[in-house]
Amino acid sequence: MLILLLALVCGFATPTLARPVKATTEVVLTRDGDGDWLLEYRFARVAPAWFFVRSANALDGKPWRPQSWRVETPGVRLERIGHHDVLTGDGTPLKTVRIRVRPYSDPVQADYQPVLAFSDGGVGVYTDHHLAAPLSTIAAARDLPADLNGVAFDQVPTQFTLRDPGKTLLFNGRRHRGSVRLMLDQHQSYVYSGPARALATPAFVGIIDPGLPAWARDELNRFTPRLFDYYTARLGRPAGTRPTLLASWGGTTLPGVSLGGSVLDGMVVMNLEGAAMVDPQPALLAQTRWFIGHEGAHFWMGQTVRTARRSAAWMTEGAADIMAVRALAHFYPDYDARGRLQKSIDDCIAINGSKPLSGAFERGEHRANYACGAVLMMAAEGAARKRDPRADLFTWLCTLIDPNRKAGVVTPDHWLTVFAASGGAGAEQVRSFLDRGMPDPAAFIAELLEANGVAVRRDGARVILT
Ligand SMILES: [Zn+2]
């Protein structure tokens, strides 16, 4: 007891050195009238120039910020210097800058669209586009390469506040009222702000643009929560925040139909648009369900557990493909699961051929990771079912995901170990297929699937699911 007491006292008595607190830049984005926003910077310190870390060009090859941002602070300019957008002070060091923003809601080159526009005035703001870093001289901006990976520059902690009084804000799976505050460069994500009611279940939260044609809106409202509830019921909660979907409607200006989307930390965003969408489009409906099914699967196979190397992308892409197939078949009995899986087999043989699957990413043969990954998952699923008729894809995936949740990483070794432990036949051949390639890929796939209880027949160079 005495020792414990002493220890406690010592603990209290130990002097602690005050940690130096790094000065923080504060950025506030506030909704103003007429669709405009005000963006205010209070920089952590004075500097002759601050450059924007993410400075992609618009699709027309010109920087997007000057098309959207107008600096109101006298003597301050926004200019393109080298590869970056830069705020300069014409000789006066910058401390505070005020900018009027007309949201830029078009895609940009190789980066996230700055703003997702919803038809009711709601917005999704990609927050990291507001991250700026100081320069000791304006001329130093010329020397910055476009890709800052591995480049030393002064990374100043930056607090970002989005203020939209009276509106619902959604960030990191949580709803906020009127404003939200976060640190930049820590979440690869959008903040939603607008009048729409969030669609929420314990497993999912989403904003579905109320302006979408009714058939598409109804479908997203119905399908998405059920899909996430299903994945969660089968695989447990995903790591991190509650999965979020932002689905915006781009209107009918474009002819035809278009579906675009991307995946971020804990979030899927998609944009639907096109004049032909006014009438129900069965093909687009199927494409939309597939997109959400595949991308939603990555909250488990991709974010709850990820692969350490891109050479192992077959694990996450193959699993996401087959999870989408099984989920769509669960909800829609007329869904052509067999056709989709057959395409995986055909594409795997045609694209990966006799090459090692682990090299597909480097070779730029990305489709091989999806297709061959799905084929390997079919073998795993077959093995699980062979051993226990009540087992299915999801029970097998639990045995892969759950032991690795803490580390958050799965490797091909984990996959092969779980495969062999679940009674999978041919683990050594799978390893050869990954690392060295198989001289006759069709023979390998036919044998692997047959040995694991998936019925197939050979038809020349093809392997056909029966
Ligand atoms: Zn994917």
Residues whose N, C-alpha, C, O or C-beta is under 5 A from the ligand:
A	BS01	ZN	E317 A320
